[in-house]
Amino acid sequence: MQSKLHEHNTPQQLLSRLLEAQSQSANGDPLLSRQGAAAYLGLSPRTLAIWASTGRYGLEFVKIGRLAKYRRSSLDRFIKEGVK
């Protein structure tokens, strides 16, 4: 699920998203930073940033404030399905 790039969130919304993300991570689906996700996929962080801003390939990410986080399950699904 992609978030709008310039969406403004209240502190309560950011906290809620952070807690949700931590909950997902605690349930065995860790969140990776853009750098971690790039290393996992063998890409540069800049490539992932471009894909996120253009919507290319539909790779799901979670925005927490200014940070983009990637669920490992989303990365695994992306690898399994291959680039189309």
PDB file of N, CA, C and O in Angstrom:
ATOM      1  N   MET A   1       0.858  -1.160   0.000  1.00  0.00           N
ATOM      2  CA  MET A   1       0.000   0.000   0.000  1.00  0.00           C
ATOM      3  C   MET A   1       0.903   1.220   0.000  1.00  0.00           C
ATOM      4  O   MET A   1       1.726   1.392   0.899  1.00  0.00           O
ATOM      5  N   GLN A   2       0.748   2.063  -1.006  1.00  0.00           N
ATOM      6  CA  GLN A   2       1.579   3.241  -1.094  1.00  0.00           C
ATOM      7  C   GLN A   2       0.860   4.434  -0.503  1.00  0.00           C
ATOM      8  O   GLN A   2      -0.354   4.580  -0.651  1.00  0.00           O
ATOM      9  N   SER A   3       1.601   5.269   0.156  1.00  0.00           N
ATOM     10  CA  SER A   3       1.052   6.496   0.715  1.00  0.00           C
ATOM     11  C   SER A   3       1.355   7.636  -0.229  1.00  0.00           C
ATOM     12  O   SER A   3       2.300   7.572  -1.016  1.00  0.00           O
ATOM     13  N   LYS A   4       0.547   8.683  -0.149  1.00  0.00           N
ATOM     14  CA  LYS A   4       0.807   9.873  -0.952  1.00  0.00           C
ATOM     15  C   LYS A   4       2.093  10.514  -0.459  1.00  0.00           C
ATOM     16  O   LYS A   4       2.362  10.565   0.741  1.00  0.00           O
ATOM     17  N   LEU A   5       2.876  10.997  -1.401  1.00  0.00           N
ATOM     18  CA  LEU A   5       4.184  11.535  -1.051  1.00  0.00           C
ATOM     19  C   LEU A   5       4.108  12.772  -0.173  1.00  0.00           C
ATOM     20  O   LEU A   5       4.955  12.947   0.704  1.00  0.00           O
ATOM     21  N   HIS A   6       3.129  13.628  -0.378  1.00  0.00           N
ATOM     22  CA  HIS A   6       3.082  14.882   0.347  1.00  0.00           C
ATOM     23  C   HIS A   6       1.931  14.932   1.337  1.00  0.00           C
ATOM     24  O   HIS A   6       1.437  16.008   1.672  1.00  0.00           O
ATOM     25  N   GLU A   7       1.513  13.780   1.797  1.00  0.00           N
ATOM     26  CA  GLU A   7       0.414  13.717   2.752  1.00  0.00           C
ATOM     27  C   GLU A   7       0.894  14.197   4.122  1.00  0.00           C
ATOM     28  O   GLU A   7       1.957  13.788   4.588  1.00  0.00           O
ATOM     29  N   HIS A   8       0.118  15.052   4.757  1.00  0.00           N
ATOM     30  CA  HIS A   8       0.464  15.553   6.079  1.00  0.00           C
ATOM     31  C   HIS A   8      -0.282  14.738   7.121  1.00  0.00           C
ATOM     32  O   HIS A   8      -1.499  14.572   7.038  1.00  0.00           O
ATOM     33  N   ASN A   9       0.441  14.237   8.086  1.00  0.00           N
ATOM     34  CA  ASN A   9      -0.145  13.418   9.136  1.00  0.00           C
ATOM     35  C   ASN A   9      -0.012  14.122  10.481  1.00  0.00           C
ATOM     36  O   ASN A   9       0.956  14.840  10.734  1.00  0.00           O
ATOM     37  N   THR A  10      -0.994  13.901  11.326  1.00  0.00           N
ATOM     38  CA  THR A  10      -0.916  14.429  12.683  1.00  0.00           C
ATOM     39  C   THR A  10       0.040  13.550  13.477  1.00  0.00           C
ATOM     40  O   THR A  10       0.308  12.419  13.070  1.00  0.00           O
ATOM     41  N   PRO A  11       0.552  14.030  14.579  1.00  0.00           N
ATOM     42  CA  PRO A  11       1.418  13.191  15.418  1.00  0.00           C
ATOM     43  C   PRO A  11       0.714  11.901  15.852  1.00  0.00           C
ATOM     44  O   PRO A  11       1.356  10.854  15.948  1.00  0.00           O
ATOM     45  N   GLN A  12      -0.581  11.962  16.112  1.00  0.00           N
ATOM     46  CA  GLN A  12      -1.322  10.764  16.518  1.00  0.00           C
ATOM     47  C   GLN A  12      -1.368   9.747  15.380  1.00  0.00           C
ATOM     48  O   GLN A  12      -1.240   8.547  15.621  1.00  0.00           O
ATOM     49  N   GLN A  13      -1.549  10.215  14.141  1.00  0.00           N
ATOM     50  CA  GLN A  13      -1.564   9.312  13.001  1.00  0.00           C
ATOM     51  C   GLN A  13      -0.198   8.664  12.811  1.00  0.00           C
ATOM     52  O   GLN A  13      -0.109   7.468  12.533  1.00  0.00           O
ATOM     53  N   LEU A  14       0.860   9.444  12.959  1.00  0.00           N
ATOM     54  CA  LEU A  14       2.206   8.891  12.819  1.00  0.00           C
ATOM     55  C   LEU A  14       2.480   7.844  13.893  1.00  0.00           C
ATOM     56  O   LEU A  14       3.046   6.789  13.607  1.00  0.00           O
ATOM     57  N   LEU A  15       2.078   8.138  15.128  1.00  0.00           N
ATOM     58  CA  LEU A  15       2.275   7.186  16.213  1.00  0.00           C
ATOM     59  C   LEU A  15       1.489   5.912  15.954  1.00  0.00           C
ATOM     60  O   LEU A  15       1.996   4.813  16.176  1.00  0.00           O
ATOM     61  N   SER A  16       0.266   6.050  15.489  1.00  0.00           N
ATOM     62  CA  SER A  16      -0.560   4.885  15.179  1.00  0.00           C
ATOM     63  C   SER A  16       0.089   4.022  14.105  1.00  0.00           C
ATOM     64  O   SER A  16       0.112   2.796  14.218  1.00  0.00           O
ATOM     65  N   ARG A  17       0.616   4.659  13.065  1.00  0.00           N
ATOM     66  CA  ARG A  17       1.270   3.910  11.985  1.00  0.00           C
ATOM     67  C   ARG A  17       2.547   3.236  12.477  1.00  0.00           C
ATOM     68  O   ARG A  17       2.852   2.109  12.086  1.00  0.00           O
ATOM     69  N   LEU A  18       3.292   3.931  13.334  1.00  0.00           N
ATOM     70  CA  LEU A  18       4.508   3.357  13.879  1.00  0.00           C
ATOM     71  C   LEU A  18       4.193   2.136  14.732  1.00  0.00           C
ATOM     72  O   LEU A  18       4.867   1.111  14.627  1.00  0.00           O
ATOM     73  N   LEU A  19       3.169   2.244  15.577  1.00  0.00           N
ATOM     74  CA  LEU A  19       2.779   1.109  16.419  1.00  0.00           C
ATOM     75  C   LEU A  19       2.283  -0.058  15.577  1.00  0.00           C
ATOM     76  O   LEU A  19       2.570  -1.214  15.892  1.00  0.00           O
ATOM     77  N   GLU A  20       1.546   0.230  14.514  1.00  0.00           N
ATOM     78  CA  GLU A  20       1.080  -0.827  13.618  1.00  0.00           C
ATOM     79  C   GLU A  20       2.278  -1.510  12.950  1.00  0.00           C
ATOM     80  O   GLU A  20       2.325  -2.735  12.847  1.00  0.00           O
ATOM     81  N   ALA A  21       3.231  -0.717  12.505  1.00  0.00           N
ATOM     82  CA  ALA A  21       4.417  -1.265  11.856  1.00  0.00           C
ATOM     83  C   ALA A  21       5.225  -2.121  12.821  1.00  0.00           C
ATOM     84  O   ALA A  21       5.716  -3.185  12.444  1.00  0.00           O
ATOM     85  N   GLN A  22       5.366  -1.664  14.067  1.00  0.00           N
ATOM     86  CA  GLN A  22       6.090  -2.449  15.061  1.00  0.00           C
ATOM     87  C   GLN A  22       5.360  -3.748  15.358  1.00  0.00           C
ATOM     88  O   GLN A  22       5.993  -4.783  15.567  1.00  0.00           O
ATOM     89  N   SER A  23       4.045  -3.704  15.377  1.00  0.00           N
ATOM     90  CA  SER A  23       3.248  -4.899  15.611  1.00  0.00           C
ATOM     91  C   SER A  23       3.475  -5.907  14.488  1.00  0.00           C
ATOM     92  O   SER A  23       3.647  -7.098  14.745  1.00  0.00           O
ATOM     93  N   GLN A  24       3.477  -5.430  13.246  1.00  0.00           N
ATOM     94  CA  GLN A  24       3.731  -6.315  12.110  1.00  0.00           C
ATOM     95  C   GLN A  24       5.119  -6.933  12.232  1.00  0.00           C
ATOM     96  O   GLN A  24       5.300  -8.125  11.986  1.00  0.00           O
ATOM     97  N   SER A  25       6.100  -6.113  12.616  1.00  0.00           N
ATOM     98  CA  SER A  25       7.458  -6.601  12.764  1.00  0.00           C
ATOM     99  C   SER A  25       7.542  -7.654  13.865  1.00  0.00           C
ATOM    100  O   SER A  25       8.239  -8.658  13.717  1.00  0.00           O
ATOM    101  N   ALA A  26       6.840  -7.429  14.957  1.00  0.00           N
ATOM    102  CA  ALA A  26       6.856  -8.371  16.073  1.00  0.00           C
ATOM    103  C   ALA A  26       6.179  -9.682  15.706  1.00  0.00           C
ATOM    104  O   ALA A  26       6.453 -10.714  16.318  1.00  0.00           O
ATOM    105  N   ASN A  27       5.299  -9.651  14.714  1.00  0.00           N
ATOM    106  CA  ASN A  27       4.589 -10.854  14.290  1.00  0.00           C
ATOM    107  C   ASN A  27       5.347 -11.626  13.221  1.00  0.00           C
ATOM    108  O   ASN A  27       4.756 -12.473  12.551  1.00  0.00           O
ATOM    109  N   GLY A  28       6.617 -11.364  13.044  1.00  0.00           N
ATOM    110  CA  GLY A  28       7.435 -12.147  12.128  1.00  0.00           C
ATOM    111  C   GLY A  28       7.531 -11.582  10.726  1.00  0.00           C
ATOM    112  O   GLY A  28       8.089 -12.250   9.855  1.00  0.00           O
ATOM    113  N   ASP A  29       7.024 -10.397  10.459  1.00  0.00           N
ATOM    114  CA  ASP A  29       7.138  -9.777   9.150  1.00  0.00           C
ATOM    115  C   ASP A  29       7.905  -8.466   9.321  1.00  0.00           C
ATOM    116  O   ASP A  29       7.311  -7.389   9.369  1.00  0.00           O
ATOM    117  N   PRO A  30       9.234  -8.572   9.412  1.00  0.00           N
ATOM    118  CA  PRO A  30      10.022  -7.389   9.739  1.00  0.00           C
ATOM    119  C   PRO A  30       9.938  -6.298   8.682  1.00  0.00           C
ATOM    120  O   PRO A  30       9.781  -6.565   7.490  1.00  0.00           O
ATOM    121  N   LEU A  31      10.046  -5.079   9.148  1.00  0.00           N
ATOM    122  CA  LEU A  31      10.125  -3.918   8.266  1.00  0.00           C
ATOM    123  C   LEU A  31      11.592  -3.585   8.042  1.00  0.00           C
ATOM    124  O   LEU A  31      12.382  -3.527   8.984  1.00  0.00           O
ATOM    125  N   LEU A  32      11.939  -3.368   6.792  1.00  0.00           N
ATOM    126  CA  LEU A  32      13.306  -3.018   6.438  1.00  0.00           C
ATOM    127  C   LEU A  32      13.354  -1.571   5.976  1.00  0.00           C
ATOM    128  O   LEU A  32      12.414  -1.073   5.357  1.00  0.00           O
ATOM    129  N   SER A  33      14.447  -0.910   6.280  1.00  0.00           N
ATOM    130  CA  SER A  33      14.663   0.438   5.769  1.00  0.00           C
ATOM    131  C   SER A  33      14.841   0.353   4.254  1.00  0.00           C
ATOM    132  O   SER A  33      14.991  -0.735   3.697  1.00  0.00           O
ATOM    133  N   ARG A  34      14.823   1.496   3.605  1.00  0.00           N
ATOM    134  CA  ARG A  34      15.048   1.500   2.153  1.00  0.00           C
ATOM    135  C   ARG A  34      16.427   0.910   1.839  1.00  0.00           C
ATOM    136  O   ARG A  34      16.587   0.180   0.861  1.00  0.00           O
ATOM    137  N   GLN A  35      17.419   1.233   2.675  1.00  0.00           N
ATOM    138  CA  GLN A  35      18.762   0.690   2.458  1.00  0.00           C
ATOM    139  C   GLN A  35      18.759  -0.833   2.642  1.00  0.00           C
ATOM    140  O   GLN A  35      19.365  -1.555   1.850  1.00  0.00           O
ATOM    141  N   GLY A  36      18.079  -1.318   3.680  1.00  0.00           N
ATOM    142  CA  GLY A  36      18.005  -2.753   3.929  1.00  0.00           C
ATOM    143  C   GLY A  36      17.254  -3.482   2.835  1.00  0.00           C
ATOM    144  O   GLY A  36      17.662  -4.563   2.411  1.00  0.00           O
ATOM    145  N   ALA A  37      16.159  -2.897   2.376  1.00  0.00           N
ATOM    146  CA  ALA A  37      15.373  -3.504   1.304  1.00  0.00           C
ATOM    147  C   ALA A  37      16.180  -3.541   0.006  1.00  0.00           C
ATOM    148  O   ALA A  37      16.138  -4.525  -0.733  1.00  0.00           O
ATOM    149  N   ALA A  38      16.907  -2.471  -0.261  1.00  0.00           N
ATOM    150  CA  ALA A  38      17.733  -2.426  -1.467  1.00  0.00           C
ATOM    151  C   ALA A  38      18.804  -3.510  -1.426  1.00  0.00           C
ATOM    152  O   ALA A  38      19.037  -4.194  -2.423  1.00  0.00           O
ATOM    153  N   ALA A  39      19.445  -3.666  -0.289  1.00  0.00           N
ATOM    154  CA  ALA A  39      20.465  -4.716  -0.153  1.00  0.00           C
ATOM    155  C   ALA A  39      19.830  -6.094  -0.324  1.00  0.00           C
ATOM    156  O   ALA A  39      20.413  -6.965  -0.969  1.00  0.00           O
ATOM    157  N   TYR A  40      18.653  -6.300   0.242  1.00  0.00           N
ATOM    158  CA  TYR A  40      17.943  -7.580   0.145  1.00  0.00           C
ATOM    159  C   TYR A  40      17.620  -7.924  -1.312  1.00  0.00           C
ATOM    160  O   TYR A  40      17.678  -9.087  -1.710  1.00  0.00           O
ATOM    161  N   LEU A  41      17.278  -6.896  -2.105  1.00  0.00           N
ATOM    162  CA  LEU A  41      16.922  -7.105  -3.509  1.00  0.00           C
ATOM    163  C   LEU A  41      18.113  -6.994  -4.455  1.00  0.00           C
ATOM    164  O   LEU A  41      18.003  -7.313  -5.639  1.00  0.00           O
ATOM    165  N   GLY A  42      19.255  -6.542  -3.930  1.00  0.00           N
ATOM    166  CA  GLY A  42      20.428  -6.365  -4.787  1.00  0.00           C
ATOM    167  C   GLY A  42      20.323  -5.121  -5.666  1.00  0.00           C
ATOM    168  O   GLY A  42      20.840  -5.092  -6.782  1.00  0.00           O
ATOM    169  N   LEU A  43      19.653  -4.104  -5.153  1.00  0.00           N
ATOM    170  CA  LEU A  43      19.467  -2.843  -5.876  1.00  0.00           C
ATOM    171  C   LEU A  43      20.072  -1.709  -5.066  1.00  0.00           C
ATOM    172  O   LEU A  43      20.511  -1.901  -3.932  1.00  0.00           O
ATOM    173  N   SER A  44      20.088  -0.528  -5.664  1.00  0.00           N
ATOM    174  CA  SER A  44      20.532   0.641  -4.905  1.00  0.00           C
ATOM    175  C   SER A  44      19.319   1.274  -4.225  1.00  0.00           C
ATOM    176  O   SER A  44      18.201   1.174  -4.729  1.00  0.00           O
ATOM    177  N   PRO A  45      19.540   1.926  -3.078  1.00  0.00           N
ATOM    178  CA  PRO A  45      18.441   2.643  -2.433  1.00  0.00           C
ATOM    179  C   PRO A  45      17.819   3.694  -3.349  1.00  0.00           C
ATOM    180  O   PRO A  45      16.617   3.947  -3.275  1.00  0.00           O
ATOM    181  N   ARG A  46      18.618   4.297  -4.197  1.00  0.00           N
ATOM    182  CA  ARG A  46      18.110   5.310  -5.131  1.00  0.00           C
ATOM    183  C   ARG A  46      17.109   4.702  -6.106  1.00  0.00           C
ATOM    184  O   ARG A  46      16.106   5.332  -6.440  1.00  0.00           O
ATOM    185  N   THR A  47      17.377   3.481  -6.563  1.00  0.00           N
ATOM    186  CA  THR A  47      16.433   2.799  -7.458  1.00  0.00           C
ATOM    187  C   THR A  47      15.090   2.603  -6.772  1.00  0.00           C
ATOM    188  O   THR A  47      14.045   2.868  -7.366  1.00  0.00           O
ATOM    189  N   LEU A  48      15.109   2.139  -5.517  1.00  0.00           N
ATOM    190  CA  LEU A  48      13.857   1.961  -4.784  1.00  0.00           C
ATOM    191  C   LEU A  48      13.139   3.287  -4.579  1.00  0.00           C
ATOM    192  O   LEU A  48      11.911   3.341  -4.643  1.00  0.00           O
ATOM    193  N   ALA A  49      13.889   4.354  -4.335  1.00  0.00           N
ATOM    194  CA  ALA A  49      13.281   5.669  -4.162  1.00  0.00           C
ATOM    195  C   ALA A  49      12.586   6.116  -5.452  1.00  0.00           C
ATOM    196  O   ALA A  49      11.487   6.668  -5.413  1.00  0.00           O
ATOM    197  N   ILE A  50      13.221   5.878  -6.566  1.00  0.00           N
ATOM    198  CA  ILE A  50      12.623   6.245  -7.854  1.00  0.00           C
ATOM    199  C   ILE A  50      11.376   5.411  -8.109  1.00  0.00           C
ATOM    200  O   ILE A  50      10.348   5.941  -8.529  1.00  0.00           O
ATOM    201  N   TRP A  51      11.462   4.100  -7.854  1.00  0.00           N
ATOM    202  CA  TRP A  51      10.289   3.240  -8.042  1.00  0.00           C
ATOM    203  C   TRP A  51       9.141   3.685  -7.150  1.00  0.00           C
ATOM    204  O   TRP A  51       7.984   3.668  -7.571  1.00  0.00           O
ATOM    205  N   ALA A  52       9.451   4.082  -5.920  1.00  0.00           N
ATOM    206  CA  ALA A  52       8.405   4.518  -4.993  1.00  0.00           C
ATOM    207  C   ALA A  52       7.748   5.809  -5.484  1.00  0.00           C
ATOM    208  O   ALA A  52       6.527   5.950  -5.423  1.00  0.00           O
ATOM    209  N   SER A  53       8.557   6.742  -5.967  1.00  0.00           N
ATOM    210  CA  SER A  53       7.995   8.036  -6.390  1.00  0.00           C
ATOM    211  C   SER A  53       7.217   7.930  -7.691  1.00  0.00           C
ATOM    212  O   SER A  53       6.287   8.705  -7.916  1.00  0.00           O
ATOM    213  N   THR A  54       7.577   6.987  -8.548  1.00  0.00           N
ATOM    214  CA  THR A  54       6.892   6.850  -9.833  1.00  0.00           C
ATOM    215  C   THR A  54       5.818   5.763  -9.811  1.00  0.00           C
ATOM    216  O   THR A  54       4.997   5.680 -10.724  1.00  0.00           O
ATOM    217  N   GLY A  55       5.823   4.930  -8.765  1.00  0.00           N
ATOM    218  CA  GLY A  55       4.866   3.821  -8.711  1.00  0.00           C
ATOM    219  C   GLY A  55       5.254   2.664  -9.612  1.00  0.00           C
ATOM    220  O   GLY A  55       4.445   1.769  -9.855  1.00  0.00           O
ATOM    221  N   ARG A  56       6.460   2.673 -10.102  1.00  0.00           N
ATOM    222  CA  ARG A  56       6.920   1.631 -11.009  1.00  0.00           C
ATOM    223  C   ARG A  56       6.974   0.279 -10.292  1.00  0.00           C
ATOM    224  O   ARG A  56       7.482   0.188  -9.174  1.00  0.00           O
ATOM    225  N   TYR A  57       6.466  -0.735 -10.914  1.00  0.00           N
ATOM    226  CA  TYR A  57       6.441  -2.125 -10.439  1.00  0.00           C
ATOM    227  C   TYR A  57       5.507  -2.351  -9.259  1.00  0.00           C
ATOM    228  O   TYR A  57       5.307  -3.499  -8.862  1.00  0.00           O
ATOM    229  N   GLY A  58       4.934  -1.311  -8.688  1.00  0.00           N
ATOM    230  CA  GLY A  58       3.947  -1.491  -7.618  1.00  0.00           C
ATOM    231  C   GLY A  58       4.498  -2.126  -6.353  1.00  0.00           C
ATOM    232  O   GLY A  58       3.751  -2.759  -5.608  1.00  0.00           O
ATOM    233  N   LEU A  59       5.783  -1.970  -6.098  1.00  0.00           N
ATOM    234  CA  LEU A  59       6.379  -2.519  -4.887  1.00  0.00           C
ATOM    235  C   LEU A  59       5.813  -1.788  -3.672  1.00  0.00           C
ATOM    236  O   LEU A  59       5.963  -0.573  -3.550  1.00  0.00           O
ATOM    237  N   GLU A  60       5.165  -2.525  -2.781  1.00  0.00           N
ATOM    238  CA  GLU A  60       4.508  -1.926  -1.622  1.00  0.00           C
ATOM    239  C   GLU A  60       5.527  -1.442  -0.595  1.00  0.00           C
ATOM    240  O   GLU A  60       6.561  -2.069  -0.365  1.00  0.00           O
ATOM    241  N   PHE A  61       5.198  -0.308   0.012  1.00  0.00           N
ATOM    242  CA  PHE A  61       6.012   0.211   1.101  1.00  0.00           C
ATOM    243  C   PHE A  61       5.111   0.954   2.069  1.00  0.00           C
ATOM    244  O   PHE A  61       3.984   1.322   1.737  1.00  0.00           O
ATOM    245  N   VAL A  62       5.621   1.167   3.262  1.00  0.00           N
ATOM    246  CA  VAL A  62       4.890   1.867   4.313  1.00  0.00           C
ATOM    247  C   VAL A  62       5.642   3.149   4.607  1.00  0.00           C
ATOM    248  O   VAL A  62       6.854   3.127   4.823  1.00  0.00           O
ATOM    249  N   LYS A  63       4.928   4.275   4.616  1.00  0.00           N
ATOM    250  CA  LYS A  63       5.547   5.539   4.970  1.00  0.00           C
ATOM    251  C   LYS A  63       5.307   5.799   6.449  1.00  0.00           C
ATOM    252  O   LYS A  63       4.169   5.763   6.918  1.00  0.00           O
ATOM    253  N   ILE A  64       6.367   6.058   7.167  1.00  0.00           N
ATOM    254  CA  ILE A  64       6.293   6.449   8.571  1.00  0.00           C
ATOM    255  C   ILE A  64       7.019   7.782   8.654  1.00  0.00           C
ATOM    256  O   ILE A  64       8.248   7.844   8.684  1.00  0.00           O
ATOM    257  N   GLY A  65       6.235   8.835   8.689  1.00  0.00           N
ATOM    258  CA  GLY A  65       6.834  10.160   8.587  1.00  0.00           C
ATOM    259  C   GLY A  65       7.486  10.300   7.231  1.00  0.00           C
ATOM    260  O   GLY A  65       6.826  10.135   6.204  1.00  0.00           O
ATOM    261  N   ARG A  66       8.755  10.598   7.212  1.00  0.00           N
ATOM    262  CA  ARG A  66       9.493  10.736   5.957  1.00  0.00           C
ATOM    263  C   ARG A  66      10.173   9.439   5.536  1.00  0.00           C
ATOM    264  O   ARG A  66      10.763   9.365   4.459  1.00  0.00           O
ATOM    265  N   LEU A  67      10.092   8.429   6.375  1.00  0.00           N
ATOM    266  CA  LEU A  67      10.791   7.176   6.102  1.00  0.00           C
ATOM    267  C   LEU A  67       9.922   6.213   5.312  1.00  0.00           C
ATOM    268  O   LEU A  67       8.717   6.111   5.542  1.00  0.00           O
ATOM    269  N   ALA A  68      10.541   5.518   4.391  1.00  0.00           N
ATOM    270  CA  ALA A  68       9.875   4.440   3.655  1.00  0.00           C
ATOM    271  C   ALA A  68      10.378   3.123   4.229  1.00  0.00           C
ATOM    272  O   ALA A  68      11.585   2.899   4.325  1.00  0.00           O
ATOM    273  N   LYS A  69       9.455   2.261   4.606  1.00  0.00           N
ATOM    274  CA  LYS A  69       9.801   0.945   5.139  1.00  0.00           C
ATOM    275  C   LYS A  69       9.168  -0.121   4.250  1.00  0.00           C
ATOM    276  O   LYS A  69       8.078   0.073   3.710  1.00  0.00           O
ATOM    277  N   TYR A  70       9.852  -1.229   4.107  1.00  0.00           N
ATOM    278  CA  TYR A  70       9.401  -2.314   3.243  1.00  0.00           C
ATOM    279  C   TYR A  70       9.241  -3.579   4.071  1.00  0.00           C
ATOM    280  O   TYR A  70      10.156  -3.980   4.790  1.00  0.00           O
ATOM    281  N   ARG A  71       8.070  -4.208   3.968  1.00  0.00           N
ATOM    282  CA  ARG A  71       7.853  -5.480   4.663  1.00  0.00           C
ATOM    283  C   ARG A  71       8.598  -6.573   3.917  1.00  0.00           C
ATOM    284  O   ARG A  71       8.576  -6.628   2.687  1.00  0.00           O
ATOM    285  N   ARG A  72       9.252  -7.436   4.665  1.00  0.00           N
ATOM    286  CA  ARG A  72       9.999  -8.510   4.018  1.00  0.00           C
ATOM    287  C   ARG A  72       9.078  -9.381   3.175  1.00  0.00           C
ATOM    288  O   ARG A  72       9.476  -9.853   2.110  1.00  0.00           O
ATOM    289  N   SER A  73       7.841  -9.600   3.645  1.00  0.00           N
ATOM    290  CA  SER A  73       6.901 -10.415   2.871  1.00  0.00           C
ATOM    291  C   SER A  73       6.591  -9.770   1.517  1.00  0.00           C
ATOM    292  O   SER A  73       6.406 -10.479   0.528  1.00  0.00           O
ATOM    293  N   SER A  74       6.532  -8.440   1.461  1.00  0.00           N
ATOM    294  CA  SER A  74       6.302  -7.743   0.189  1.00  0.00           C
ATOM    295  C   SER A  74       7.491  -7.916  -0.744  1.00  0.00           C
ATOM    296  O   SER A  74       7.326  -8.087  -1.952  1.00  0.00           O
ATOM    297  N   LEU A  75       8.684  -7.872  -0.177  1.00  0.00           N
ATOM    298  CA  LEU A  75       9.885  -8.068  -0.992  1.00  0.00           C
ATOM    299  C   LEU A  75       9.957  -9.495  -1.518  1.00  0.00           C
ATOM    300  O   LEU A  75      10.306  -9.718  -2.678  1.00  0.00           O
ATOM    301  N   ASP A  76       9.628 -10.460  -0.665  1.00  0.00           N
ATOM    302  CA  ASP A  76       9.632 -11.860  -1.096  1.00  0.00           C
ATOM    303  C   ASP A  76       8.613 -12.096  -2.204  1.00  0.00           C
ATOM    304  O   ASP A  76       8.894 -12.814  -3.164  1.00  0.00           O
ATOM    305  N   ARG A  77       7.423 -11.492  -2.074  1.00  0.00           N
ATOM    306  CA  ARG A  77       6.388 -11.625  -3.093  1.00  0.00           C
ATOM    307  C   ARG A  77       6.862 -10.986  -4.400  1.00  0.00           C
ATOM    308  O   ARG A  77       6.632 -11.535  -5.477  1.00  0.00           O
ATOM    309  N   PHE A  78       7.515  -9.841  -4.311  1.00  0.00           N
ATOM    310  CA  PHE A  78       8.046  -9.157  -5.486  1.00  0.00           C
ATOM    311  C   PHE A  78       9.063 -10.045  -6.207  1.00  0.00           C
ATOM    312  O   PHE A  78       9.051 -10.136  -7.435  1.00  0.00           O
ATOM    313  N   ILE A  79       9.931 -10.691  -5.452  1.00  0.00           N
ATOM    314  CA  ILE A  79      10.929 -11.585  -6.023  1.00  0.00           C
ATOM    315  C   ILE A  79      10.241 -12.783  -6.680  1.00  0.00           C
ATOM    316  O   ILE A  79      10.572 -13.157  -7.805  1.00  0.00           O
ATOM    317  N   LYS A  80       9.292 -13.373  -5.978  1.00  0.00           N
ATOM    318  CA  LYS A  80       8.615 -14.572  -6.460  1.00  0.00           C
ATOM    319  C   LYS A  80       7.837 -14.290  -7.757  1.00  0.00           C
ATOM    320  O   LYS A  80       7.878 -15.085  -8.696  1.00  0.00           O
ATOM    321  N   GLU A  81       7.136 -13.160  -7.797  1.00  0.00           N
ATOM    322  CA  GLU A  81       6.328 -12.832  -8.970  1.00  0.00           C
ATOM    323  C   GLU A  81       7.164 -12.332 -10.124  1.00  0.00           C
ATOM    324  O   GLU A  81       6.751 -12.414 -11.281  1.00  0.00           O
ATOM    325  N   GLY A  82       8.342 -11.813  -9.816  1.00  0.00           N
ATOM    326  CA  GLY A  82       9.216 -11.291 -10.853  1.00  0.00           C
ATOM    327  C   GLY A  82       8.718  -9.955 -11.371  1.00  0.00           C
ATOM    328  O   GLY A  82       7.564  -9.582 -11.159  1.00  0.00           O
ATOM    329  N   VAL A  83       9.577  -9.259 -12.033  1.00  0.00           N
ATOM    330  CA  VAL A  83       9.238  -7.948 -12.595  1.00  0.00           C
ATOM    331  C   VAL A  83       8.424  -8.174 -13.849  1.00  0.00           C
ATOM    332  O   VAL A  83       8.796  -8.956 -14.723  1.00  0.00           O
ATOM    333  N   LYS A  84       7.294  -7.464 -13.919  1.00  0.00           N
ATOM    334  CA  LYS A  84       6.417  -7.622 -15.096  1.00  0.00           C
ATOM    335  C   LYS A  84       6.300  -6.320 -15.833  1.00  0.00           C
ATOM    336  O   LYS A  84       5.607  -6.246 -16.848  1.00  0.00           O
TER     337      LYS A  84
END
